[in-house]
Amino acid sequence: MVSLAHSARIPSLPTSSSANNFPFPQSYRTHHHHGHVSLPASKKKQRNRCKCSATDHSQSNPQQNRKTRQAGAEKKGVDPVGFLAKHGITHKAFAQFLRERHKALKDLKDEIFNRHLNLMELASGFEILGLHRNVQHRVDFMDWAPGARYCALVGDFNEWSPTENSAREGHFGHDDYGYWFIILEDKLREGEEPDKLYFQQYNYVDDYDKGDNGVTVEEIFKKANDEYWEPGEDRFIKSRYEVASKLYEQIFGPNGPQTEDELEEIPDPETRYKTWKEQHKDDPPSNLPPCDVIDNGKEYDIFNIVDDPVWREKFRAKKPPIAYWLETRKGRKAWLKKYTPGIPHLSKYRVYFNTPTGPLERVPAWATYVIPDADGKQAFAVHWEPPPEKAYKWKHKHPIKPKSLRIYECHVGISGQEPRVASFSDFTKKVLPHVKEAGYNAIQLIGVLEHKDYFTVGYRVTNFYAVSSRYGTPDDFKRLVDEAHGLGLLVFLDIVHSYAAADEMVGLSLFDGSNDCYFHTVKYVTFFPLGKRGHHKFWGTRMFKYGDHDVLHFLLSNLNWWVVEYQIDGFHFHSLPSMLYTHNGFASFTGDMEEYCNQYVDKDALLYLVLANEILHALHPNIVTIAEDATLYPGLCEPTSQGGMGFDYFVNLSASEMWLSFLENVPDHEWSMSKLVDTLIGERNNADKMLLYAENHNQSISGGRSFAEILFGSSNTDESLLRGCSLHKMIRLITFTIGGPSYLNFMGNEFGHPKRVEFPMTSNGFSYSLANRHWDLLENDGLHSRLFAFDKDMMKLDANERILLRGSRGLPSIHHVNDSTMVISYIRGPFLLVFNFHPKNLYERYSVGVEEAGEYQVVLNTDEKTYGGQGLIGHDQYVQRTISRRTDGVRFCLEVPLPSRTAQVYKLTRILRV
């Protein structure tokens, strides 16, 4: 079968397997569709070869070599159940499930390699799908719609005609996998003549003003023949029929045999070769290849070709004549003079299909700029091809990936102070400097991918390759990412591959008229969707068909696209339970391992996540992937070679739910310190990969209230205000320091934003009054500025002191948890952290254990007046010396003052020898 989507690529040679057991090219380069020049066939055959024999054929099969290399890499260091033994987990059914999953993954890779050279190619569909400028004065369009019978591109550039720009008949326009290919030729200007060279190329981007030297193609070709070939080498190029004519004359000429009887028996090749050598032994030296032939005597043998080593090195040093071919390429000025674009920059367009159910128009699946619903009119894509002199040019490199992450979660649309949708430019100018000042080292953006309905916060994605046009253009988003990198901030994207919007006109649902193109099948009864797999049971979104090869192609390419095109540093994979289970995660989990390998587990979704992590980390070694999974599927952050899924971090979702439950439902004096610690540290086996947050966007967006709104909403006395301020700081400090090396905070919560987030929708009359952030609260010396001052100093504990990396395996040693006194204490390297959550009790000399004898000094105190506290601990009490008394299971102890609802961070500043 023929595949347009996979045969149109520039092949790249696989090297030895990477750490993830996949053959990738030595250097990954994005293909910009400027075309390429093939080496002459003779040079391809001679390269890296000095002998040719039939006995070597079994070793020269690239397909066999590839499978052999892969099999060898698979065996080395791969254990499908390795992480179970590492953590002492014994469960036969789950171990068997992992082995079967490993075998299914190998089979899937074999299937992939039947259609793709390597996995990089599988994840690079964006290079040819969608709209792309071709070097041969045209634009190529490709999309996948296996259920369509006819495909055309319609738009304002062709007056929305469904017949003017359509796919050709046959394999040049439609392949066996359902990919459609359309060519939009640029239009000759009036008075201009077509190019003499049929394959005339134009350089639209790189050095676009060069190459217009006025030299004709014939002159360049003559120059190439005169300069490139040495005397004698071009003999058979200038006289292509010399050998054939001599052979013809020898057999059929006047001196040849006149009858069949005169036709002598043709000697064997060896005899003919030796005769030829004897006849030409006195010939003068030539630049033709000096080769000899040796027969090894084996049946059906192809003679070994042995060449002269001196000539071989000379040949290898000779570069292919690519420079001459590139000289024929003209620049952008020449193209603009001769042509007008077939589809100009900012043109509106859609793809038109004729399907068994009738004609329909869709926004192309691979469109990179989309207007989802313009003034109530049908959605359309926008062709984004700015002139190279106006296109955004990157200024900054990726920041070095830090060992600890302090993530600032943001939503661009609500990041402004005014009651309107903020833009990428607003965010770049106002929010990025604030994030840098606050001490965070990464931002995580939600709602960036195009979505039709603003009130969905961006979680019902309609166009996976497009940034949301309501915030600005693709170049505006590039500028945002680039400026963030310039400030030393990593940029993570909240990616939603667990489901998609059910919209048809702008989204992927019923894209080609069929019910199972990108998603599982859905049955419709009186326009109501029914079906076990096709729709999310509670959200009405569509569920991807992860077992389909072309759906994998779409999703894996999408991940790579955001990294290549927009320089994204990592991904937060949203709502994994929705894709991992056929019940979408809406089932009660007891923690039994059987729940992770029963009939409700989507094995195809698991394989997709494993592939996604392996490909991302192989192509982009510094990428960061974060798993959001409330079910904590076993092996989330274990290496894929050991049966894991390969994520770098996982989110502890229970922590924020616990805090919310405490604040809303449990009186302060009944808070359980044991439950608090157990929830925050989570699964100790993977705590060093855990991302913690006190609250993220869910608490203030999903119909709930932010902690600040709960704590300060009804604060009408100094006592209630002090309570809210104290708990706000303590909750953040213990969440920040008790877990692994990563922490997250939602935009505005660091200074106690007083109101929740509510997007404009029908229920609130489409009001924007709660869809913003009150940054002006930081301008006054009040509660919010003091909370912000505390959060900044808390971030400095990691930025300057690396507190998140301290301790055994980067984790704290929790040695004191007392439910009666409501005190928690733990050690992280040289730091001792003490928390008193009791609402009333003040302890003047509270004993906590420490491992090192010495002097400890307070470096952060939640009760300081600059942070909105009372300042009950005098500065003369900031330095404490250990007592040689065994406490909390360690040799020494400190007796520290502990006012109620306060916390202190001590640092060992002087070690005493005992």
N, C-alpha and C positions, 0 to 999 in steps of 0.2 A: 504493500500500500504506500501511497505517497502522502507526505505531510508537509504542507507549506510552512507550518509554524516551527518545524524543526530542521528542515533542510536548507533554510535560507540563512543559516548562521555561518560565521567564520569558525571553522573547527580549531580547537586548541588541543595541543598534545598533552595527555595525562602524564603526570610524573608519579613517583612512588607515593603510596598512600599517606595521607596526613594522619594526625592524631585521631581523627574520627573515621579512619579507614576508608576514605574516599579519594579517588584520583582527581586532583585539581591541577590546573596549570600553575607553573611556578610563580607567575605574576598575574594577578587578576586585573584586567583592564576593561573599562566599559567601552562597548562598541558604539561609535557615534554615527554609523551608517554612512561613512564617507567612501565606502567601497574598498576593495583590496585588489592587489595585483598578484596573479598566480605565477609561480615560477615556471620556466619552461619545463616541459615533460622530461627532457633529457637530464636536467639538473636534479629534478625530484628523484629520478631513478638512481642517479649516481651518488646522491648525498649519503654520507656515512656508510657507504658500501664499497667493499673492495673485492668481494667474490659472491657468486650467485650459484647455488646448487639446489637440486631437487631435494637433497637430503636435509636441507635447512627449512623446508616449507612449513613443517609443523611448528617451528619456533617463530615464524614471522607472521602468524595469524594474530592481528591486533585484538580481535574479539576474544580469542582464547587467552591471550596474554593478559588482557584486562581482567577476565574472570579469575585467572590464576593469581594475579596480584591481589585481587580483592579477597579471594579465599585465604591466601596466606596471611593477609592483614587481619582478617576476621578471627583466625585461630589464635593469633598472638595477643595475649593480654585481654581477651574477651571472655567474660563469664556472665551469662544471661541472668544468673541469680546471685551475682557477687555481693550486692549490697545487703542481701538477706543474712548471709553469713557474717558480714561486717558488723551488723547490729544485733546478731543473735536471734533473728526471726526464723522460726520453724513453722512453716505452714505448707503442707504438701500441695494443696490445691492451687495456692497462689504461686508457688515455685513452678508448678507445671504450666500455669498460665503465662508466666514470664518466659519460659522456654518456648512455648508456642508463639508468643509474640515476637521473640527473637527470630524464629524461623520465618514467620510472616513478613518481618522486616527484610530479611534476606531475599525472599521471593519478590517483594515489592521492588527492591533495588534492581534485581535481574530484569523485571518488567520495565523499569525506568530506563535501564541501559539499552534496551531494545529500541528505544525511541530517541534517547539523548546520549550524547557523547559522555557526559558526566553530570553530576548533580548541580554544578554551577550553571550549566546550560538550562537545567530544569527550572532553576530559580532566576532566570534572566529573560523571561518571556516579554518583559516590557521593552526589550531592545527592538522587537519587531512587531508586537501587537499594539493596536491603537494607531494613531497618526504619526508618521515619521517622515522627515525630509530625506529624500534619496538624492545621491550625488548626481544622478542623471536627470536634472531639471524636472523633478516630479515629486509628488508626495504619495507615499504608500499607506494604505489602510488595511488592517487585518483585525478580525475579531472571530470569536468562537460561537457558533450557533448551529449545533448539529441538527436541530429540528426544523431549520428553515429550508425553503426550496429556492429562494431567490434573495439576493442581498444587494443593496445599493446604499450609497451615501447621499443624504439630502441635506440641504442647508441654504442659507441666504446666498452662497456663492454660486448655486445653480438654480435659484428660484424654487428650491424645495422639490425639484423634479426627481421622481423615483426611477427614471430611465436613463438620465444623462451620464451618471457615474455609477455603474453597476459592475459586479464581478463577471469575469468572462466565463464562457462555457468551458467545461473540462477542468483538468487539474491545475491549470494556470490561475483559475479563479476560485476553486473549491476543492479541498482535498478530502481524503477518506475519513479523516478524524473530525470533520465539521468546521474547519477553519476557512473563512472567506477572505479573499484577497482582492483589493480594488486599487487601481492606479489612477491618480488624479494628475494628469499632465499639466505642466505650466503652459500658459498661452503665449504664443508669439506676438510680439508687439507689431503694430502696423508698419509695413515696409521692411521688416526683418526676414531673413531667410533661415531655414532650418540648418542645424549644424551639419557640416560635412562628415564629421566623424559620428557614426551611428551611436556609439557609446560615449559620447562627449560628457565629461564630468565637470561639475562646478563645486568649488570649495566655498561653502556658505558660512563656515564658522572659523576654523583655524587659519590664520594668515589670509583672511578673506579678501584683502586688497592686493595680494600678490599673485603672480602667475599670468598676468595680462601683458605679455611682452610682444604681442603681435606676430609671433612666429607661427607659421602654419603647421598643421599636423604632418604634412608630407616632409617638411624640412626637419622636424624633430625626429621622425622615423629614419630619415637618411643620416642624420647626425648620430643616431644611436647605432646604426649599422656600421658607420665609418669609425666611430670611436670605441665601441664596445668590443667588437670582434677583432682578434689578432689575425694576421695573414694566414689563410688556410682554414680557420675555424668557421668562416661563413661560406665555405665552398658549397655545401649542400643547401644553404639557405638561399643563395643567389641562383642556384641551379637545382631546383627541387626534383626535377625528373631525370637527372643525369644517370643515376643507377638504374632506374626503370627502363630508360631508353637503351642503355647498353645491353641490358639483359634481353630486351625485346629484339635488338639487332642480332645478338648472339644466337638466339633461337630461330627467329623468323626472318632474319636478314638474308641478303644474297649469298653470304659465305656460310650460312647455317645449313643444317640438314634439310634436304629437299624432300625426302620421303620418310616414312615412319621407320623403315629399315635402317636408314642412315642415322636415325636418332639413337645415339649410344646410351647405355645405361648411366644414369646420373650417379656419380660417385657419392660415397657417404660423406657427411660433413667434415670428418677429421681429414680424409684424403683431400677434399677440396681446400681445406684450410692450409694444409701443409704445402700443397701446390701453389697456393696464393703467396705463402711466405717465401717460397723459393723464387718465385717470379719477381718479388718486390724487395729482395734482400739488399739490393744496391740502391734503393730509392734514397733521395736526399732527406734530411730531417724535416719533420712536419709538426705543425701545432695540433694535429689531430690526436686523439687519445691513444697513447702507446700501450696497447693491451695485448695479452697473450691468452691462449686457451689451453686448458689442461683437462683431459678426460680422466676421471677417477676409476673408470672401468665398470661402473655399476649400471645395471639395466635401467632404461628410461632416464638416464642421467642428463641433466642440463649442465653443459660445460661450465666449469669454474672460470670466472673471469679474473685474471690477475693483472693489475695495472702497475705502472711505474710509480714508486713512492714520491719521487720528485714532482712528477706531473700531478699526482693526487693532491699534494699540498698546494700546488699552484692553482688547481681547480677550486679547491676549498676556499682559497683566499679571494677568489673572484666573486664579487658581489653581483647579485641579480640586477638586471637593468631597470629597477623600479624608478630610479630618479628620472629617467627619460619618460616613463609613463606618467609620472606625477607632473612632469612639465607640460603635458597636454591638458592638464586640468586648469580650468579658468577660474577666476575669482568672482566674488560677489558682484563687483561693479559690472563685469561683463554680463553676468546673468540678469541683473536689473535692466541693463540696456536692451537686452534681447527679449526678455520674458516678463510677464506678469504672473504672480503666484496663482496656481490652480485653486488654492484655498488660502486666502490671505490671513494674516495674523488677526485674531479676535473674531473670526468668522463663527457664526452659529451653525451647528450641525447636529444631526441625529442619524442613526442607522435605520434603514427601511428593510423589513423582512416580508417575504410572502410565505406564509405558513399554511399547514393543512386547515387551520381554523380561520384563515383570512389574513389580509395585510395588517401590519402593525409597525409602529415606529418606537424606537428605544434610544435612550442615551447609551452610547457604547460602554461596554463593561470596563475597558481600559482607558477611558477618558481621564485626562489629568486636570481639567478645569471645567466645572459644571455649574450652571445656574439651576438649582433644583426646582424652583417654583417662582418664576418672575411675574409678579403682579397677577397671580391667579392663572397665568398661561401655562401651557405645557412646558415641561423642563427641556433644556437643551444643553449640549456640550459646547464649549468654546475652544477653538483652536488656538493654542498658546505657542507662538513662534516669534518672539520679539526679535528685532534685528540684533545681530551679535554685539554691536556697539552699545546697545541699550540693555541687553540681557545682564542679569546680576552675575558678578564675578566674585568668587569666594576670596576672602581676605585672611581668614584665620584657620588654623589646623585644629583637629580634634584635641581637646585637653587630654592630659594623661589620666587614665582611669584610676581613681583613688581606691585605696584599700577599704575605706569606710565611706558610706554614702549618707549624705544629709539632703534628702529630697524635698523640694518645694513643689507641691502639686498645684497646678493652675488650670483655670478655664479662661481662655482668651476673651470670650464674649462678655463675661461678667467682671472682668478685671478693671474696668473703668469706674470712675466715681459717678459719672452722669448716668441717668436712667435710660440707657440705650445700649446697643450692641457695640462693644469696643472692637478695635481692629488690631491686626498684627502690628501695625506701626505704633498704635497707642501702647500696646504691651511692651514693645521694644524700648520705647522712650521712658516709660514710667515704672513698669514692674520689674524689668531686669535689673536696674540699679538697686531697687529695694531688696531683691533677692540676694544680690552680692553683698550689700550692707548687712543683711541679716545673718550672713555667715553660712549659707547653704552652698553645696557644691554641685547640685544637679536640679533641674526642673523636670517635672513630669506633666505633660500637656494632655488634657482630656478634651474630647469633642473637636479634634482637629480634622479628622476625616469627614468628607462631605456627608451631610445628613439633611433630609428634607425638613423635618420638624424640629425647630429650635428647642422646644420644651423637653425633648428627649435627652438633652444634655450631650447629644452626639453619640449615644449608644445604639441608635438604630441607623446604622451606616447604610447609605444608598450607593455611594461611589467610592470604592476602596483605594483608588489611585489619585484621588483629587483632594486637595485641601479645601476646607469650607470657604466658599466664595463670599459668604457674609462677613468674613474677617479681612478679606483682601485677596491679592493675586498670589500665584505661586512664587514669584520673586519677592513679594513682601514676607512670605514665610521663610524663604531662604535667608533674607536679611535678619530675621528674628533669630534663627539658629546660628548664623554667623556671629552676630553680636553677642549671643550667649557664650559661644566658644571663646570669643575675645575676652570675656570676663572670667574665663576659667570654669564655666558651668557646662556640665554635660546636659544633653537634651534627650529625654526619654519620651516615648509616645505610648499612650494608652491605646493598645490595638485590640479591636473587637473582631476576632475570627471565630468566635463561638456561636454567632448567629448573625443574621442580616435583616435589614428592614424588609417588610412584606410589600413595599411599594412596587408597582409594576411599570409605570411610565418612566420613572427615574431610577429605580433600583434594579436588582437582578431577578426578582420574582417573575416567573413566566417569561424569561428574557427572550427566548426564541419561539414562544407560543406553546412550548411543551411544559409539562408539569415537573419534569425531573432534569432540568438542564444543570443548574448549580446545586439544587437542593433535593432532599428526599421528597418523594411523591406525596401530594396532598389531595384528598378527595373533597370536592366542594358540593355541599347540599344547600340549595337555595342561597348561594353566595356565601355560605358559612364554611370556613375551612375545617375539615376533619382529617385526622390521620395521625398515626402514632409517632412518626418520625419527622414529618415534613414541617410541622409548626411547633414552636415552643409552647408548652402546655399552659403557661400563664401569661406570657408576654406577647403572644401572637406573632413573633418574629419567625423568619424562615431558618431552617437548620441545614447546614452545608452537608453535602454528600462527600465525606472525606475519602471514601474508597474509590472515587473516580479519579483517574489519572489526570484529566484536564482540570479538574477542580483543584487538585494538588498543585498543578502548574500555575494556576491563577493565584492561590494563596501564598505559596512559597515565593513566587516572583514578587508578590506584593510586599512581603517583608524586606526582600532585598532592594526593592525599588526605593523605599523610604530611606535606606542607608545610603544607596548610591546617589540618588537624586537630591536628597535633602540633608545628607550628612547626619542622620539621626544616630545617637549613641546607644540606644537600647530600647527595649519594649517591655511594657507591662501587659501581660496577657490577661484580658478581662474575663471574669466569670467562666473559669474552666469547667465547673460542674455542668454547665448548660450543654457542653459538647461531649463530656466524658461519659455521661449516662443518658440512656434513653428516657429516663424520667426527669432529665434536666436538673438533677440535684435536689429536686423537691421530694425528698424521702428522708425518713429518720435514719440516721447513722448511729450505730452502736459502737463502732470501732472494730468490729469483727473483720478479719482479713477477707472473709468470704464475700463481703460487700464490694470488694475491689476487683473481683474476678468472676462475678456471676453473670447471668444472662442480660443484665441491664447495662453492662459496661460496653461502650462503643469502642471496639478494638481499632477501627479505622481512625478514629479521632486520636487515640493514643499513638498510633504510628505516625500520624501527621505531626504531632507535637515533638516526637523524637526526631523526625526528619528536620523539622524547623530548627531545633536547637543545634543539631549536628551541622547543618548547612550554614547557619548564621555564624557559628563559632569557627567554622573552617574558612569561610570567606572573609570574616571580619573578627579576628582573634580578640579584639578589645570590646566586643559587643557585650551588653548586659541584658539578660532576660530574667524577668520576674514573673512568677506564677501566682495568680490569685485563685486559690482553690480552698473553699470552706471545708471540703471533705478531707483535705490533707492526704491526697493520694500517695501511697508509699513510693519512695524513690524520686520524688519531684526534683530534688537537687543532687541526685546521685549521677555519676557519669553514665552515659548511655552504654558504654562498653561493659558496665557492671549491672545492667538491667534497669538503670534509672532513666529519667526523662531529660536530664541535661540542663535544667534551669540553674541560674546562678543564685537566685534568691526565691523564697516563698513568703507570702504575706500571712501574718498571724491575724486573722480576722476576728478571733475571739476577744482580743484585748479591748478593742473599741466597744464591742457589745457589752463586755463586763463593766467598763467605766460608765456607759450609758445606763445600764441597769442599776449600778450603785447610786448614781446621781439622781435618778428618777424614782427609784422604788425602795431603797434601803436607807434607813436613818444613819447618820454619820457614825454613831457609837456602835452600830452593828456590822460595820464593814469587817469582812473576814480577811485578815492579812494572809492566811494560808492560801485561800482561794485566789487572792490578788496575785501572789507570787507564782502559784502554779499556772495561772492563766497567762501571765506575762512571759514566763520562760518557755511555755509550750512544750514541745517534744525536745528533750535535751539532746537526743542523738543528732538533731539537725539544727540546733539553736544557733550555730555559727553561720547559718545561711538564712536566718530569719529576718524579715523586715517588719518592724513594729511601728505602730502609730497609735496615738491616743484617739484621734479622730481624723477622718479624711472627708472627702466631699459627701460621702453617703449620709453622715449625720445631719448635714445642713441642706442637702438637696432632695433626698428621697422622702420628702414629707415630714422629716424630723426637725429637731432643733439642734443648734450647735451647743457645745458645752457652755460657752459664754452666755448664751441666751438662757440656759437653764440656771446657771449660777448667779447671773446678774439681772435676770429679767424682772424679778420681784424684789430686788435689793433696795429697800427704802430706809435702812438703818446702817450705821457705821459697822455694827457687828456682822450683819449679813454681807455687807460689801467686803469686809476683811475675810470672812469665811470663803466667799467666792474667789477672791484674789489668791488666797493661800492654796486652796485646792487646785485652782487652775495651774499654778506653778508646780506644785508637787506631782500632780498627775503627769505633766509633761516630763519632769525631771526623772522620775522613776521609769517611765516608759522609754525614755531616751537612753538611759544608762544600764538597764538591767538585761537587755536582750543582746542580739547579735550586732554585727557591724553596719547596720543600715536602719535609718529612721526616716519617717515621712510626716509632713505637716501640710495641711491644706491652706491655701492662700487666705490670709487674713486672720486665721485662728491663732497665729503666734502672738498677736496683740489683743486677743479676745474680742473679735468682731461681734458686735452686740446682736446682730440679727441673722436669721437663717437666709438661705438662698431660695428664691421661688421664681422660676422662669415664667415669662408671660404665657398665659394659656386662657382658655375659655372661663375657667372658674374664678380668675382674678381680673377678668376684663382685659386681658393681654397687657397687664401693667408691668413696667420695668422697675418699679420702685424697690423691689427686693432682689433684683438681678444685677447687683453692682457691689462694690466694696467701698467702704467709707475710709479712705486713706487719710482724710482730713483729721481723723481722731488722733493721729500721731503728731499733729502740729502743736497740740496743747500739752502742757506738763501735767498730765492726769493719769488716771488708772491705765489707759491703753498704752500710753507711751512707756509707763513703768513695766508693764507686762512685756512689752517689746524689748526693753532694755535687758530684762531677765533672759528672754529667749536668745538674744544675741550673745550674752555671756555664757549661756548654756552651750551654744554652738561652738564657742571658743574652746570649751573643754576638749572637744575633739579636734578642732582645727589646729590648736596649738599644743595640746597635751596628748592627743590620740587616745582618748579615754575609751573609745569604742573598740580599740584593738588590744586593750590591756586585759590581763588575766590569762588563765589556762585556756588554750585554744581560742583566745579572744573572747572568753566568756567570764562573767563574774563568779566569785566564790560566795555563795549566799549562806551565811552561817548563823544568822539571827532573825527568826520570824516569830514574834510573840503576839498571839491573838488577844491576850488579856491587856497588855500594855499598849497594843496597837503600834508596835515599833518594828521596823525592818532595817536590817543592816547587812551590807555585803561589801566585798573587796574586789577592786579591779586594779591589779598591779599595785602601784604605790598609792592608790586612792581608796579611801574609806567613805562610803555613803551611808548616812543615817537618816531615817524618816520616822517622824512621829505623827501618825494620822489621828491620834486621839483628839476629839473635839475640845477637851477641857484640861486634861492632865498635863502639867508641866513637870519635867524631871530635871532637877538641878544637877545631879551627878549620876547619869545613867551609864551602866557598864556595858561595853561592847568589846568583843574580842578582835585582836589584830595579830597578824603573823610576824611582823617585824617590830622590834623594839626601837623606839626613837621618838622624835618630836613630829607631831602632826599639826598642820596649819589649815585653817578653813580657807578654801579658795572660792567657794560659792555658798551663799546662805540665802535661802528663800525669804527670810524674815528681815532682810536689810530694807531700810526705809527707801532707798533708791528704787527698790522693786515693789514698793507699795506695802511693805511689812511694817512691824512695830519696832524693830531694832532691839529686841529684848536681850540679845547676846552682845555683851560689850566686846570691843576690839581687844581688850586685855585678856579675853577668854578664847581668842581665835587660835592660840597655840596651846596644844595639850601634849603632855609627856606620858608615855606608857608606864603601866604598873606591871611588875612581874607577878601576874596572877592569872592562872589558867581560866579562860572564859570562852564560852561558845566553842569549845573544842580546840582552841588555839592557845599558844603559850602566854600571850600578853593581852592586856586590856587597856582601854581608855575609859575614863570617866568624863562624859561630855554633858554639857547643858542641852536640854531638849525642850524648848517651848512647844506648846500644843500647835498642831497643824503647821509644822515647819520641817525643813530638811536641810542638811548641811553636807557639803562635800569637803573632806579633809584630804590633804596630800602629805605624804611622808617627805619631810624636807631635811631631816637629819637622822642618820642611823646611829644608834647607840650599841656599843659592844657589851654584851652581857656575859 
